[in-house]
């Protein structure tokens, strides 16, 4: 983080532009910093805030690069190129590193280069969407000979991602991958392009589905059953009910990342070894109250607006941003990825702050021209 701050200080950055484009992200983290004051464990809460704010610092490092589009693409691609094959190697040939036993059922779980099956599923989910987008959009803009030469590594890593996704048995990651693929392809339809102004209804539809799943066990069971899970989503509904009856302050919460510290002596926490409440929106509520939830929704709105803006402007990132955005929304229904140094949260912050790259007067003229060329409409029918 210190090195990143030195890098940012050495760049010719128009900080008023950065502040304007990242205003909701900045206000959110300032409020989270303030919330550490009413935590029962202020110093621990503050240390966790310092660690998590590093995500915002790294977002700014990427978006203030000379070519932010290529910087963002290559950061994700390099992570996928390294961790996906490494995970396959660990699972296949180094079981002491790539596998583990479930402490309750003693069934074999697969973690690869991560630390649990859900993290492995998450890695495979976003890597698969990224590689699909690169094959469909990035290479299509290049010549056939270059496509044939460059395509096979992506297909190989994509096949590994799909194999790891099925092996991890992470229903949330699988559902989010399917949703992302549907959006990645569906956003190319002429009907979708003609109705981009109504994308807010898709946001409302996702919210409605999650609400109905929460309130209607029958509907929830039908959806969960298609992914081999029961209606209580592997005891998650029991955890949600417990979290809602903790008695935390509904307006301010219990302080940043403090809820499970404050209630660490509860038998339920001690028995289940909870690290979070398995719902990103509920976790934000119990930690930072309705104020935190409203600020989070403002960030999500900014991220969604930027995703739609990139798609309507025929940007190279338009389809990928929209697919990742809705996948990230749904991922937080059963997992916690907001302000947790999680890849999903990092992607949302990137999208919410992407206006820094799109409105970058601090870039040199020739770099700005290259950025505009990269965001130009794809040739012949895209």
ChimeraX attribute file (.defattr): number of C-alpha atoms within 10 A of each C-alpha:
attribute: neighborCount
match mode: 1-to-1
recipient: residues
	/A:1	14
	/A:2	9
	/A:3	8
	/A:4	14
	/A:5	14
	/A:6	10
	/A:7	12
	/A:8	17
	/A:9	10
	/A:10	9
	/A:11	14
	/A:12	12
	/A:13	16
	/A:14	14
	/A:15	11
	/A:16	10
	/A:17	17
	/A:18	21
	/A:19	15
	/A:20	13
	/A:21	20
	/A:22	23
	/A:23	17
	/A:24	21
	/A:25	21
	/A:26	18
	/A:27	16
	/A:28	21
	/A:29	20
	/A:30	13
	/A:31	18
	/A:32	24
	/A:33	18
	/A:34	15
	/A:35	25
	/A:36	25
	/A:37	16
	/A:38	15
	/A:39	23
	/A:40	16
	/A:41	18
	/A:42	16
	/A:43	12
	/A:44	16
	/A:45	22
	/A:46	22
	/A:47	11
	/A:48	19
	/A:49	22
	/A:50	13
	/A:51	13
	/A:52	17
	/A:53	19
	/A:54	16
	/A:55	22
	/A:56	20
	/A:57	15
	/A:58	17
	/A:59	20
	/A:60	23
	/A:61	18
	/A:62	20
	/A:63	23
	/A:64	25
	/A:65	16
	/A:66	20
	/A:67	17
	/A:68	21
	/A:69	21
	/A:70	14
	/A:71	16
	/A:72	18
	/A:73	14
	/A:74	13
	/A:75	11
	/A:76	16
	/A:77	17
	/A:78	10
	/A:79	12
	/A:80	23
	/A:81	18
	/A:82	12
	/A:83	21
	/A:84	25
	/A:85	19
	/A:86	16
	/A:87	25
	/A:88	21
	/A:89	16
	/A:90	19
	/A:91	22
	/A:92	13
	/A:93	10
	/A:94	13
	/A:95	14
	/A:96	10
	/A:97	18
	/A:98	24
	/A:99	22
	/A:100	19
	/A:101	11
	/A:102	12
	/A:103	8
	/A:104	6
	/A:105	7
	/A:106	9
	/A:107	10
	/A:108	11
	/A:109	18
	/A:110	29
	/A:111	25
	/A:112	31
	/A:113	22
	/A:114	20
	/A:115	14
	/A:116	18
	/A:117	23
	/A:118	21
	/A:119	20
	/A:120	27
	/A:121	29
	/A:122	25
	/A:123	25
	/A:124	30
	/A:125	26
	/A:126	25
	/A:127	25
	/A:128	26
	/A:129	22
	/A:130	22
	/A:131	26
	/A:132	18
	/A:133	22
	/A:134	19
	/A:135	17
	/A:136	14
	/A:137	18
	/A:138	15
	/A:139	16
	/A:140	15
	/A:141	14
	/A:142	10
	/A:143	9
	/A:144	11
	/A:145	8
	/A:146	11
	/A:147	15
	/A:148	10
	/A:149	9
	/A:150	13
	/A:151	14
	/A:152	12
	/A:153	12
	/A:154	19
	/A:155	15
	/A:156	13
	/A:157	22
	/A:158	24
	/A:159	16
	/A:160	18
	/A:161	28
	/A:162	18
	/A:163	13
	/A:164	27
	/A:165	24
	/A:166	14
	/A:167	16
	/A:168	23
	/A:169	18
	/A:170	20
	/A:171	21
	/A:172	22
	/A:173	29
	/A:174	21
	/A:175	19
	/A:176	23
	/A:177	27
	/A:178	15
	/A:179	16
	/A:180	26
	/A:181	20
	/A:182	12
	/A:183	22
	/A:184	22
	/A:185	13
	/A:186	15
	/A:187	20
	/A:188	14
	/A:189	12
	/A:190	9
	/A:191	10
	/A:192	14
	/A:193	13
	/A:194	10
	/A:195	10
	/A:196	16
	/A:197	12
	/A:198	10
	/A:199	15
	/A:200	14
	/A:201	11
	/A:202	12
	/A:203	16
	/A:204	11
	/A:205	12
	/A:206	16
	/A:207	15
	/A:208	12
	/A:209	13
	/A:210	17
	/A:211	13
	/A:212	14
	/A:213	19
	/A:214	16
	/A:215	10
	/A:216	12
	/A:217	15
	/A:218	13
	/A:219	15
	/A:220	21
	/A:221	18
	/A:222	14
	/A:223	16
	/A:224	20
	/A:225	13
	/A:226	11
	/A:227	15
	/A:228	11
	/A:229	15
	/A:230	16
	/A:231	19
	/A:232	15
	/A:233	17
	/A:234	12
	/A:235	11
	/A:236	16
	/A:237	18
	/A:238	12
	/A:239	19
	/A:240	17
	/A:241	11
	/A:242	14
	/A:243	20
	/A:244	15
	/A:245	8
	/A:246	11
	/A:247	11
	/A:248	19
	/A:249	15
	/A:250	15
	/A:251	14
	/A:252	21
	/A:253	25
	/A:254	27
	/A:255	29
	/A:256	32
	/A:257	28
	/A:258	25
	/A:259	26
	/A:260	20
	/A:261	17
	/A:262	15
	/A:263	15
	/A:264	15
	/A:265	10
	/A:266	11
	/A:267	10
	/A:268	13
	/A:269	18
	/A:270	11
	/A:271	8
	/A:272	9
	/A:273	11
	/A:274	13
	/A:275	13
	/A:276	18
	/A:277	26
	/A:278	20
	/A:279	22
	/A:280	23
	/A:281	21
	/A:282	21
	/A:283	28
	/A:284	26
	/A:285	26
	/A:286	29
	/A:287	26
	/A:288	30
	/A:289	22
	/A:290	17
	/A:291	18
	/A:292	25
	/A:293	22
	/A:294	14
	/A:295	19
	/A:296	22
	/A:297	14
	/A:298	17
	/A:299	24
	/A:300	22
	/A:301	16
	/A:302	24
	/A:303	24
	/A:304	23
	/A:305	17
	/A:306	22
	/A:307	25
	/A:308	22
	/A:309	18
	/A:310	22
	/A:311	23
	/A:312	16
	/A:313	14
	/A:314	17
	/A:315	23
	/A:316	22
	/A:317	21
	/A:318	22
	/A:319	26
	/A:320	25
	/A:321	29
	/A:322	26
	/A:323	27
	/A:324	27
	/A:325	24
	/A:326	19
	/A:327	26
	/A:328	24
	/A:329	21
	/A:330	21
	/A:331	23
	/A:332	20
	/A:333	20
	/A:334	22
	/A:335	19
	/A:336	22
	/A:337	23
	/A:338	22
	/A:339	26
	/A:340	19
	/A:341	17
	/A:342	15
	/A:343	18
	/A:344	24
	/A:345	20
	/A:346	19
	/A:347	21
	/A:348	24
	/A:349	23
	/A:350	25
	/A:351	25
	/A:352	26
	/A:353	28
	/A:354	26
	/A:355	20
	/A:356	26
	/A:357	25
	/A:358	18
	/A:359	13
	/A:360	19
	/A:361	14
	/A:362	18
	/A:363	20
	/A:364	11
	/A:365	10
	/A:366	10
	/A:367	14
	/A:368	19
	/A:369	12
	/A:370	13
	/A:371	21
	/A:372	13
	/A:373	13
	/A:374	17
	/A:375	19
	/A:376	13
	/A:377	16
	/A:378	16
	/A:379	8
	/A:380	6
	/A:381	6
	/A:382	11
